[in-house]
Amino acid sequence: MDDEKAKTMEATRARLAGGYIRSTPHGNALRAEVVELGHGLAVFRLPFREEFTGDIDAGLWHTSVGLSLIDNTCGLSVLNALPGIEPIATLDLRTDYLRPAVIPKPLIARAECYHVTRHIAFVRGEVYQESRDRLTAHFAAAFIRTSKKINARAKNETGGRSGKP
């Protein structure tokens, strides 16, 4: 039964990943490949395309492409950590660039949702090209859980006040 449950969870995560990538405009435009999924884990691989070039003379990826990849990878890691599918949104995303991303090598983003509260999910991860031993960037993010159920609970906790003057 444990094997069957694990296979069901794996299939559910795979469907979630496919739907997530197609439903987000940047994810759909990037066409990143899902490499690995697990509870709170997502790894995407993004093959190089000419339109991803940031500096032609230096042969570098555009940093905004990497940032979109990071944001999408983080979002999927959060969805894989939640008990069910619910709306989420990026609240905060900090990226530290350690070295330039060189074309035409693909980018690989690995995100781990390591803590979830009633309202916020926390993610950390890294971007690399050939080896995790030589990172291109590392990042930390926070995502807000925006489900109606959670928002209704927050409204009840504040007595219906919005917090606006």
C-alpha positions as CSV (number, residue, x, y, z in Angstrom):
1,M,0.0,0.0,0.0
2,D,2.9,2.4,0.7
3,D,4.3,1.8,-2.8
4,E,0.9,2.5,-4.3
5,K,0.4,5.7,-2.2
6,A,3.9,6.9,-3.2
7,K,3.1,6.3,-6.9
8,T,-0.1,8.2,-6.6
9,M,1.6,11.1,-4.9
10,E,4.3,11.1,-7.7
11,A,1.6,11.1,-10.4
12,T,-0.2,13.9,-8.6
13,R,3.0,16.0,-8.4
14,A,3.7,15.4,-12.1
15,R,0.2,16.6,-13.1
16,L,0.5,19.6,-10.8
17,A,3.9,20.5,-12.3
18,G,2.5,20.3,-15.9
19,G,-0.5,22.4,-15.0
20,Y,1.6,24.9,-13.0
21,I,4.0,25.5,-15.9
22,R,1.2,25.9,-18.4
23,S,-0.9,28.2,-16.2
24,T,1.7,30.8,-15.4
25,P,2.6,33.2,-18.2
26,H,6.4,33.2,-17.5
27,G,6.5,29.5,-16.9
28,N,4.7,28.9,-20.2
29,A,7.0,31.3,-22.1
30,L,10.2,29.8,-20.5
31,R,9.2,26.2,-21.3
32,A,11.4,24.9,-18.5
33,E,11.7,21.1,-18.0
34,V,10.8,19.5,-14.7
35,V,13.8,17.5,-13.6
36,E,12.8,16.4,-10.1
37,L,9.8,16.8,-7.8
38,G,9.3,15.8,-4.2
39,H,7.5,17.0,-1.0
40,G,8.5,20.7,-0.9
41,L,11.1,20.2,-3.7
42,A,11.2,21.3,-7.3
43,V,14.1,21.2,-9.8
44,F,13.8,22.9,-13.2
45,R,16.2,22.8,-16.2
46,L,16.1,25.6,-18.7
47,P,17.8,24.9,-22.0
48,F,19.4,28.0,-23.6
49,R,17.5,29.8,-26.4
50,E,18.9,32.9,-28.3
51,E,16.2,35.2,-26.8
52,F,17.6,34.5,-23.4
53,T,20.9,36.3,-24.2
54,G,21.6,39.3,-22.0
55,D,25.1,40.2,-23.1
56,I,26.0,39.0,-26.6
57,D,29.6,40.2,-26.4
58,A,30.3,38.5,-23.1
59,G,28.1,35.4,-23.9
60,L,25.9,35.7,-20.8
61,W,22.3,34.8,-20.0
62,H,19.9,37.7,-19.2
63,T,19.5,37.8,-15.4
64,S,15.7,38.4,-15.7
65,V,15.4,34.9,-17.4
66,G,17.1,33.3,-14.4
67,L,14.9,35.3,-12.0
68,S,11.7,34.1,-13.8
69,L,13.1,30.5,-13.6
70,I,13.7,30.9,-9.9
71,D,10.3,32.3,-9.2
72,N,8.6,29.5,-11.0
73,T,10.7,26.8,-9.3
74,C,10.0,28.3,-5.9
75,G,6.2,28.4,-6.6
76,L,6.1,24.8,-7.6
77,S,8.2,23.8,-4.5
78,V,5.6,25.6,-2.3
79,L,2.7,23.9,-4.0
80,N,4.4,20.5,-3.4
81,A,4.7,21.4,0.3
82,L,1.0,22.3,0.8
83,P,-1.6,19.8,1.9
84,G,-3.8,20.8,-1.1
85,I,-3.8,23.0,-4.2
86,E,-4.4,26.7,-3.3
87,P,-3.5,30.1,-4.7
88,I,-0.1,31.4,-3.8
89,A,1.8,34.6,-4.7
90,T,5.4,35.7,-4.4
91,L,5.8,37.9,-1.4
92,D,9.6,38.3,-1.3
93,L,12.4,37.0,-3.4
94,R,16.1,37.7,-2.8
95,T,18.7,36.4,-5.2
96,D,22.5,36.6,-4.7
97,Y,24.4,36.2,-8.0
98,L,27.7,34.4,-7.4
99,R,28.9,34.3,-11.0
100,P,27.6,35.0,-14.5
101,A,25.4,32.4,-16.2
102,V,27.3,31.5,-19.4
103,I,25.6,30.7,-22.7
104,P,24.8,28.1,-24.1
105,K,24.9,26.0,-21.0
106,P,21.4,25.4,-19.5
107,L,20.3,26.8,-16.2
108,I,19.2,24.5,-13.4
109,A,17.1,25.9,-10.5
110,R,16.6,23.8,-7.3
111,A,14.1,25.1,-4.7
112,E,13.1,23.6,-1.4
113,C,10.1,24.8,0.6
114,Y,11.4,24.2,4.1
115,H,8.8,25.8,6.3
116,V,5.0,26.5,5.9
117,T,2.8,28.5,8.3
118,R,-0.9,29.3,8.0
119,H,-0.1,32.3,5.9
120,I,3.5,32.1,4.5
121,A,5.7,29.5,2.9
122,F,9.5,29.9,3.0
123,V,11.8,28.7,0.2
124,R,15.5,28.5,-0.4
125,G,17.5,27.3,-3.3
126,E,20.2,27.6,-5.8
127,V,20.9,28.0,-9.5
128,Y,23.8,26.3,-11.3
129,Q,24.8,25.2,-14.8
130,E,27.0,22.2,-14.7
131,S,27.5,21.3,-11.1
132,R,25.9,22.2,-7.7
133,D,29.5,22.6,-6.5
134,R,29.8,25.7,-8.6
135,L,26.6,27.8,-8.1
136,T,25.5,30.7,-10.3
137,A,23.2,32.1,-7.6
138,H,21.4,31.2,-4.4
139,F,18.1,32.6,-3.3
140,A,15.5,32.8,-0.6
141,A,11.8,33.5,-1.0
142,A,8.5,33.9,0.8
143,F,5.1,33.1,-0.7
144,I,1.8,34.1,0.7
145,R,-1.0,31.6,0.8
146,T,-4.0,33.4,-0.6
147,S,-6.8,30.9,-0.4
148,K,-10.3,32.1,0.5
149,K,-10.4,29.8,3.5
150,I,-7.2,31.3,4.9
151,N,-8.3,34.8,4.1
152,A,-11.7,34.2,5.8
153,R,-9.9,32.9,8.9
154,A,-7.7,36.1,9.0
155,K,-10.7,38.3,8.6
156,N,-12.4,36.5,11.6
157,E,-9.2,36.9,13.6
158,T,-9.2,40.7,13.0
159,G,-13.0,41.1,13.5
160,G,-13.4,42.0,9.8
161,R,-11.1,45.0,10.0
162,S,-8.9,45.3,6.9
163,G,-6.1,47.2,8.7
164,K,-6.7,50.2,6.5
165,P,-7.4,53.6,8.2
